[in-house]
Amino acid sequence: MNEKYYRLMSQIGGGSIALGVIVLVTGIVTGILMIVNGARLLVNKKNLIF
């Protein structure tokens, strides 16, 4: 019975690490895209005509 729990904990631990890496990469990519988009908006604001 203990071996079953040991394998289950190993699978859950590996899944948690994989999910953490995916969330980390997604967060970094989203942050970079927001910075680039904000910079483009600041550069192009002089082209606005009211």
C-alpha positions as CSV (number, residue, x, y, z in Angstrom):
1,M,0.0,0.0,0.0
2,N,2.8,2.4,0.8
3,E,4.3,1.8,-2.6
4,K,1.1,3.0,-4.2
5,Y,1.2,6.2,-2.3
6,Y,4.9,6.7,-3.1
7,R,4.2,6.4,-6.9
8,L,1.2,8.7,-6.6
9,M,3.2,11.3,-4.8
10,S,5.9,11.1,-7.5
11,Q,3.4,11.6,-10.3
12,I,1.8,14.5,-8.5
13,G,5.2,16.1,-7.7
14,G,6.3,15.8,-11.4
15,G,3.0,17.2,-12.6
16,S,3.3,20.2,-10.2
17,I,6.8,21.0,-11.4
18,A,5.7,20.8,-15.1
19,L,2.6,23.0,-14.4
20,G,4.9,25.5,-12.6
21,V,7.2,25.7,-15.5
22,I,4.3,26.3,-17.9
23,V,2.9,29.0,-15.7
24,L,6.3,30.7,-15.4
25,V,6.9,30.7,-19.1
26,T,3.4,32.0,-19.9
27,G,3.8,34.8,-17.3
28,I,7.2,35.9,-18.8
29,V,5.8,35.8,-22.4
30,T,2.8,37.8,-21.4
31,G,4.9,40.4,-19.6
32,I,7.2,40.8,-22.6
33,L,4.2,41.2,-24.9
34,M,2.7,43.9,-22.6
35,I,5.9,45.9,-22.5
36,V,6.3,45.8,-26.3
37,N,2.7,46.7,-26.8
38,G,3.0,49.6,-24.3
39,A,6.1,50.9,-26.0
40,R,4.4,50.8,-29.4
41,L,1.5,52.8,-28.0
42,L,3.8,55.4,-26.6
43,V,5.8,55.8,-29.8
44,N,2.6,56.1,-32.0
45,K,0.7,58.5,-29.7
46,K,2.2,61.5,-31.6
47,N,0.2,60.3,-34.7
48,L,-3.1,60.9,-33.1
49,I,-5.2,63.8,-34.5
50,F,-8.1,65.2,-32.4
